[in-house]
Amino acid sequence: QWKWDVIKQRAEDRRVYLKAYSRKLEDRLDEEGEAILTKLDEKLKFEDILFFRTLAELHHRLDKERRDKAGLFEMLSSSSSQPTNWSASIGDWFKKDSPILPRKEDEDSKKQLE
């Protein structure tokens, strides 16, 4: 029996349950959130509770991995003593005095020696 009001109510229950259960996973659940979870646990079917908890745990794990990667990136970028402007490093290769490219004076010297 899929009517629009049933679908809308299930979506609202899902949103509220995910928010409350996510707070529980982060150990930030207060008494009001605990009451909401208890009420929804009594109201929802077992399959819905299992599905909603799985979604919340997945979101929680992905957020944690994202935060860990961001922290690692910050740590690596702040501890690096090398300049972060890679284009400036590449630009140094093409400077006039670069040891990689022969200087015009060297070419002239070679022509004179021949």
N, C-alpha and C positions, 0 to 999 in steps of 0.2 A: 504494500500500500504506500506508494510514493506520491504524496501530494506536496504541493509547494510549501505549505506551512510546516510539514514534517521535515522536509529537506532544510528549510531555513532554521528550524529549531535545532536540528542535528549539527548544522554548521556552527551555530552559536555555542552549543555545548562543546563542540570540538575546540573552538577558539579559547573558551574559558578554561577548559581542562588542560590544554597545552600550556597556557600561560601559568596556571597554578602548579602543574606538575614540573614545569621547568624551574620554577622558583624552589620547589622541593628538592630537585636535583642539585641546585646551587646552595642549599642550606639557608635559604632566605625566606622560607615560608612562615608566615605569621598565623595567628589563630583564625583570622578571617579566611585565609587561603586554605587552611586545614578544614574548616567547616564547608567551604565550597567543594573541595575534593571529596569529602565524606558524602555530601548531598548528591554529587554527580555519580559517585561509586554506587550509591543505592538506586539511582535513576537509570543509569545506562546499562546496556547489555554487556556481558563479559567480553564479547568479541570487540565491541567498540572501545572498551577500557584498554584492552590489550593493544589495539591498533593505535589509540591516542598516546599511550605510554611509549610505544615503539617510536612513533614520530617525535615525541618530545626528547627521548634519549638520543635519537639520531641528530636532531638539531643541536642538542647540548654538546654532543661529541664534536660536531663540525665547528661550532663556535669556539670550543676549547682549542681545537687544532689551529683554527685561524688566528686566535690570540697568541698561541705558542709560536707560530710562524712569524707573526708580526713582531713579537718580542725578540726572536732570534735575529730577524732582519735589522731591528733597531740596534741590537748589541753589536752585530757585525759592522754596521755602517758607522757607529760611533767609535768603535775601537780601531778602525782603519786609519792609518796615518797617511795613506796615499791620497792624492787628490781624486775627487770623484768625477771630475770633468774629463771624460775619456776623449772627447773631441780635441781638447787642448793637447793631450798626449800625442794623438795622431797628427795634429797640426805641427808639432815639433819635428816630426820626421821630414816634413817638406820645407822646412826653413832653409834659407840660403846657406847657413853655416852648418848644415847637417852633415855629419860624417858619412851618412848612408848615400847621399846623392853627391856626385862629383861637382866640384865648384867650377865656375866658368874659368877662373884663373888657371886651374889645373889643366883644363882642356887647351888653353892658350899655350901653356908651358910645353905640353906634349907636341903641339904643332910646331913650335919653335925648335924643339930638339930634333925633329925629323928632317 
